């Protein structure tokens, strides 16, 4: 049985079948029904779309999920928690796929994961102590971070590569970047993979597909650790669970399906070449939306 599951998990049809069984079970048994059908369908479709986009481009899901949840009226700390839980599901599903295909750069992962865990711990603590009156300014910080990521990629596109450039080892500065970006991950759910993927492509001259796979795996480990911190804080009475958790019943399985779809798009040469351009387009749209949210909440 386990061999059939292992072999079947490599096929998109297997995941679609699991999703169909999940939905039918959820609505066939009223006691299992966490949401009415319309909100569930909207959340599920949004999860599939976000999961596909994230696994295809490597842009952090927080860049998309954080604006989505704030648009629904969530407090930024809750939006970050929900965003990271969805990233845990989506990046876990995608990392499993990339792991099987041998696309992850393990030396980069070994050097970056400890720094990411240190940074996300700091961001988690900051998110707990900041008063709600600073929420609009957190949105502005989010927009600034995403704008920086966009400009960094644009600079890489216009800068002429040197003839003697060769791939580098992970320098100490990269570890500081991971710590700093992971602080934003703990506060705003954006940072680690969004900063790390452009850095791997620009500084280490890593191919986009390999940088995406490595960055997504680092972010998966970071999101898992973040939710362990949340669980620890709830057990000690330091904080409550994020509001409206039934929404996750729609988004999480959708993200897992989208992750399987998006991770397969890089097999097509045209889609692989378009990865950086789509990455930058998503960053630009998210920046504009967050600036609008900041102005609306002042």
C-alpha atoms as one frame of an Amber mdcrd trajectory, in Angstrom:
protein
   0.000   0.000   0.000   2.735   2.465   0.970   4.580   1.707  -2.292   1.465
   2.562  -4.272   1.098   5.826  -2.366   4.774   6.707  -2.915   4.576   6.052
  -6.652   1.196   7.702  -6.994   2.358  10.872  -5.240   4.545  11.628  -8.243
   1.452  12.069 -10.409  -0.826  15.108 -10.471  -3.854  12.829 -10.862  -3.129
  11.337  -7.423  -3.321  14.749  -5.754  -6.476  15.717  -7.649  -8.108  12.466
  -6.548  -7.164  13.125  -2.907  -8.611  16.640  -3.172 -11.866  15.335  -4.649
 -12.253  12.783  -1.843 -11.516  15.499   0.725 -14.178  17.867  -0.649 -16.828
  15.146  -0.967 -16.171  13.954   2.587 -16.265  17.494   3.938 -19.698  18.237
   2.512 -21.217  14.768   2.752 -20.849  14.771   6.560 -22.417  17.943   8.075
 -20.331  17.626  11.254 -17.140  18.036   9.175 -18.365  21.144   7.351 -16.334
  24.143   8.603 -17.599  26.709   6.065 -20.607  27.269   3.786 -19.972  26.146
   0.226 -19.447  29.597  -1.352 -16.701  30.800   1.074 -15.092  27.361   0.948
 -15.035  27.371  -2.871 -13.563  30.896  -2.977 -10.856  29.995  -0.453 -10.087
  26.729  -2.242  -9.755  28.339  -5.678  -7.621  31.115  -4.180  -5.396  28.457
  -2.611  -4.930  26.656  -5.938  -4.103  29.911  -7.740  -1.632  31.077  -5.089
  -0.001  27.664  -4.761   0.488  27.427  -8.522   1.945  30.921  -8.758   4.292
  30.448  -5.804   5.686  27.094  -6.885   6.133  28.302 -10.444   7.843  31.625
  -9.741   9.311  31.058  -6.266   7.818  34.326  -5.017   6.994  33.920  -1.343
   3.346  33.087  -0.723   3.290  35.856   1.873   3.563  38.392  -0.957   0.155
  37.157  -2.145  -1.483  35.717   0.998  -0.716  38.670   3.258  -2.562  41.168
   1.000  -5.403  38.644   0.545  -5.984  38.224   4.293  -5.633  41.927   5.068
  -8.203  42.589   2.341 -10.556  40.304   4.292  -9.992  42.478   7.368  -7.479
  40.349   9.277  -5.099  41.952  11.765  -1.560  41.839  10.273  -0.295  39.434
  12.972  -3.159  37.016  12.198  -2.637  37.538   8.458   1.033  36.613   8.849
   0.156  33.485  10.836  -2.450  32.337   8.311  -0.102  33.109   5.459   2.712
  31.057   6.996   0.410  28.124   7.720  -0.616  28.063   4.053   3.038  28.317
   3.092   3.792  25.365   5.344   1.314  23.253   3.365   2.170  24.557  -0.093
   5.924  24.656   0.279   5.884  21.266   1.963   4.037  19.801  -1.013   6.316
  21.559  -3.503   9.486  20.725  -1.559   8.519  17.058  -1.667   8.326  17.330
  -5.459  11.624  19.207  -5.806  13.287  16.784  -3.391  12.334  13.812  -5.522
  13.698  15.547  -8.622  17.038  16.443  -6.965  16.686  20.195  -7.583  17.576
  21.393  -4.043  21.067  22.768  -3.374  21.892  21.202   0.001  25.027  23.271
   0.812  22.884  26.420   0.539  20.151  24.864   2.687  22.580  23.802   5.435
  24.053  27.297   5.668  20.780  29.209   5.475  18.329  27.229   7.640  19.948
  28.013  11.059  20.037  31.722  10.193  16.397  31.622   9.024  15.255  30.029
  12.299  17.114  32.676  14.301  15.549  35.494  12.299  11.971  34.173  12.347
  12.180  33.810  16.131  13.011  37.524  16.410  10.180  38.455  14.060   7.732
  36.309  16.032   8.607  38.119  19.265   8.314  41.540  17.623   4.913  40.642
  16.195   3.673  39.792  19.688   4.687  43.071  21.335   3.836  45.661  18.642
   0.530  47.497  19.401  -2.316  47.394  16.867  -2.001  51.128  16.151   1.121
  50.340  14.164  -0.762  48.042  11.747  -0.836  50.547   8.830   2.903  51.098
   9.172   3.524  47.351   9.061   1.715  47.343   5.718   3.988  50.136   4.522
   7.052  48.170   5.681   5.717  45.173   3.778   5.388  47.297   0.621   8.930
  48.627   1.103  10.396  45.140   1.459   8.624  43.874  -1.647   9.652  46.986
  -3.605  13.272  46.352  -2.625  13.006  42.795  -3.916  11.608  44.067  -7.204
  14.377  46.647  -7.648  17.036  44.041  -6.818  15.775  41.798  -9.596  15.512
  44.697 -12.061  19.114  45.625 -11.257  20.167  42.069 -11.992  18.386  42.231
 -15.352  20.060  45.458 -16.499  23.527  44.823 -15.061  25.867  43.342 -17.646
  27.442  40.096 -16.359  31.222  39.958 -16.193  32.921  37.502 -18.486  34.824
  35.807 -15.656  31.859  35.420 -13.329  31.515  31.962 -11.854  29.251  30.462
  -9.206  30.295  31.367  -5.663  30.042  29.630  -2.332  27.550  31.049   0.155
  29.377  34.065   1.683  28.920  35.263   5.292  26.879  38.240   4.025  24.288
  35.794   2.710  23.714  34.465   6.210  23.124  37.987   7.539  20.637  38.563
   4.726  18.749  35.400   5.680  18.590  36.452   9.348  17.314  39.921   8.447
  14.769  38.700   5.913  13.476  36.029   8.297  12.670  38.704  10.873  10.190
  40.066   8.325   8.925  36.525   7.828   8.020  36.298  11.502   6.270  39.694
  11.430   4.749  39.867   7.940   5.139  36.340   6.475   7.341  37.772   3.711
  11.088  37.673   3.585  13.072  34.466   3.591  12.442  32.975   0.170  11.624
  36.365  -1.401  15.061  37.708  -0.501  16.951  34.448  -0.792  15.847  33.434
  -4.313  16.900  36.724  -6.004  20.127  36.630  -3.966  20.928  33.098  -5.131
  20.292  34.071  -8.741  22.202  37.368  -8.551  25.105  36.721  -6.171  25.673
  33.004  -6.602  24.655  32.918 -10.306  22.382  29.967  -9.596  19.845  28.920
 -12.293  16.331  30.203 -11.538  14.789  26.730 -11.214  17.430  25.568  -8.693
  17.254  28.837  -6.741  13.454  28.508  -6.537  13.664  24.903  -5.302  16.288
  25.728  -2.649  14.551  28.900  -1.467  11.203  27.135  -1.175  12.706  24.340
   0.936  14.336  26.853   3.306  10.995  28.656   3.606   9.202  25.374   4.345
  11.504  24.663   7.284  11.107  28.269   8.470   7.284  28.127   8.328   7.263
  24.823  10.214   9.418  26.299  12.970   7.222  29.428  13.112   4.126  27.341
  13.782   5.946  25.430  16.484   6.615  28.828  18.096   2.926  29.737  17.826
   1.875  26.441  19.413   4.405  26.954  22.219   3.103  30.485  22.831  -0.516
  29.290  22.975   0.348  26.511  25.444   2.043  29.036  27.731  -0.836  31.504
  27.440   1.257  34.179  25.734  -1.093  34.487  22.764  -4.282  33.131  21.218
  -4.689  31.121  18.054  -5.225  33.310  14.955  -8.841  34.299  14.321 -11.158
  32.449  11.903  -9.204  29.173  11.530 -12.010  27.418   9.515 -10.794  29.380
   6.473  -7.719  27.138   6.419  -9.909  24.139   5.550 -10.363  25.758   2.128
  -6.997  27.380   1.485  -4.583  24.676   2.709  -5.718  21.788   0.441  -5.976
  24.232  -2.466  -2.400  25.369  -1.905  -1.227  21.746  -1.905  -2.872  21.136
  -5.285  -1.490  24.391  -6.672   1.994  23.484  -5.478   1.880  20.291  -7.503
   0.701  22.180 -10.594   3.224  25.007 -10.271   6.198  22.726  -9.673   5.437
  20.988 -12.981   5.300  24.177 -15.059   9.089  24.525 -14.969   9.317  21.395
 -17.138   8.260  23.514 -20.116  11.073  25.579 -21.632   8.863  28.606 -22.338
   7.474  28.690 -18.805  10.950  28.242 -17.355  12.255  31.279 -19.281   9.291
  33.361 -18.112   9.901  32.691 -14.386  11.838  35.909 -13.588   9.368  38.145
 -15.472   6.315  36.684 -13.720   8.165  36.938 -10.382   8.686  40.675 -10.901
   5.091  41.242 -12.070   3.716  39.659  -8.885   6.032  41.768  -6.721   4.905
  44.958  -8.482   1.203  44.162  -8.014   1.666  43.286  -4.347   3.581  46.509
  -3.693   0.805  48.584  -5.227  -1.877  46.805  -3.229  -0.063  47.219   0.089
   0.488  50.948  -0.497  -3.245  51.266  -1.207  -4.079  49.384   2.029  -1.697
  51.659   3.979  -3.353  54.821   2.644  -6.835  53.417   3.242  -6.122  52.625
   6.914  -4.491  55.935   7.861
